[in-house]
C-alpha cells in the first residue's frame, strides 16, 4: 500500500461534518479543586476546568482527554509527587506504580529495563516531550532507563497495555510519556542541589519566562556518583556521570497559530563489569561506556473554524550514539541510531458528543555499527472516534495502517469504553492491539534474519474505580490479559550455530491490579497498589524471566505543619526466575522488601531542605542475577525557588 493511499484512507474515515464550526469544549466532569492549566506535551494545554492534573491524560488517544472518559489503564505522576518522593531515577519512580517491574544491572546509570504487565522491556514505547526516544541502535530497540533522571521532568504518564493505534510500533507492553517543565509567561527559576551516599552529587536548574508572544523554559542538570560494583561480589566501583540540558520555546505567530520547539540532550558515562579473559568469569573490569542522546521537536499548531479543527504539523528527531570500551586503552565498539519523523495530526470537534482524531506519519530510521549502515522506513495513517452518546458514557475506537519498507503492511485496531455511574463510579473495558517491528539489528545485524515478522499482541482489560466519602477515598481494580505472537527471540540452529533471531515465542501475561488512595485529612495522603502478574511462554509453559508474580507498593505523605513534610515508602516484590550469571542455567531471584523514609523542611517561601534514607533495612537483593544493588544509603539536598 502506498503512502498516499494510507493518508487517504485515514482521512476518509472522518465524517463529512468533521469541520463543523462547533467549538464545544471538553466537559468538566471532574471533582472540585483545580490546580492550573496542565501542560500535556501534545502542543497544547488543557483548560483550567475543575480538574487536578492527574485527572487528565494525553496518552490514551494522543490528545487531551479527561481520564474518566477513557477505558484504558493510566497512571499519572505530577511535579508535586515527583518532588515529594525525592527520587533521582525515573525508573525507581515507575517501579512504585501498578503493573511495573524494573531490573537494573547494578547501580546508578547501569542498563535498566522497565516491563509493563509482564511484557519485555523492549516492548515499552517511551516518549520525551513528544519524541519517540527508543534506541534504534539497541538490539531490541528498547529505551535504557538507566540514563533517564528525574531532573526537570514535570509530568509522567504510564499507559498499561497495547496501544498501537495512536502510537504505532513498540507499544506492546504500554507507553511511558514524559513531559519536561513547560514554558511560562511569568518569570520563575528553580535550583536543586543534593549530596549523598557514594559521593553522589546532583545539581538541577530551570528558568522559565516570557515576553510578548514568546514563552520559554530552559533547564540543565549534572549528576556524578562514585557508584557500587556492578558485579555483586566485586570491589571496584562502577561510577556514573551525566550532563543534561532541556529547553522548550513557544511562539504565538497569530491568534490561533503557535510554533512549538523542544529539545533534550544528555551526555552520560558509566563503568561496567564483564567476563574478561583468560577465565571469562564475571568479575570486576575497568570497562566503561558512553552515551550521547539528542532529541528534538519542531511543531506548528493551528486551530481553524473557531477551534473546531486543531492541526499539528511536526518534525521530530531522535539520535543516540553509544560507545563501549573494555578498558581505558581499548578501541571502542560504536553504535549509532537515528530516527526522523514527519507527523500531521488533526483533532476535530464534530459535534458536542463526537470528536475525531486522525493523522499521517512517516519515519526514517538508520543504524550504524561503525562499519555498515542499515536503513528502513514506515509510513502510517490512523483515525480514532471519541463519542459521548450519553453524558455518562464515552466510547473510543480506532484503526491504524502501517506500511513498512521491510515487512509490508499491518493494520491494528482498538476500542474502549468508560461508563460513569453516579458521581463516583467508573467502569472501564478495553480491547487493544499492538505490534513491534523487528529492529534493524534483528533484521540486518550479524545475527539478523531479514524474513522476520513483526511481533503482535492482543489485550483485554476490565476495570472499575470507586470514589467514596466525598473523594477522600478512591479504590480500583483491573483485570488484564495479553497474548503476544511472533515474539522475537535469540536462539541457535543447525544452520546458525552462533545464534540467530527468529520468531519463536508465544507469550501470555494475565493478572490484576488494585489500588487505594486515602486522604483522611488535609495533611495525610496514603497511596497503595498491588499487582499480580502471571507471565509465561505459551509454547513451553515456563515462567518468563524477571517477572515477579506479586508486587506491593505503599507511599505515605504527612504534612503536620505547613513547613514540615514527612514521608515513607514500602516496596515488596516476590521471587522471580532468571538465568544464572555464570552458568546460564535456570535460577531463582529471592523476593525483597525495601523501606525508605524522607522529610523536608520549608525555610520561608523560597528555600526547602530535604533528606531521605533509602533501603533503610540494608536489604540485599538482586533484580538481575549476578548484579549488585545499593544497600542502605542517605541523601540531603536543598531546593531554591525564585
PyMOL commands that set and color helices and strands:
alter all, ss='L'
color gray80, all
select helices_A, chain A and resi 3-12+16-19+53-55+67-69+79-85+90-94+121-123+145-147+164-167+197-199+305-307+440-444
alter helices_A, ss='H'
color red, helices_A
select strands_A, chain A and resi 38-39+45-46+56-57+65-66+73-78+100-104+112-116+124-128+131-132+153-160+174-180+188-196+200-211+214-228+238-254+257-271+288-304+309-325+333-349+354-368+373-390+393-404+408-421+425-436+455-468+473-491+500-521+524-537+542-543+550-561+564-573+576-579+586-589+592-603+607-614+633-641
alter strands_A, ss='S'
color yellow, strands_A
deselect
rebuild
show_as cartoon
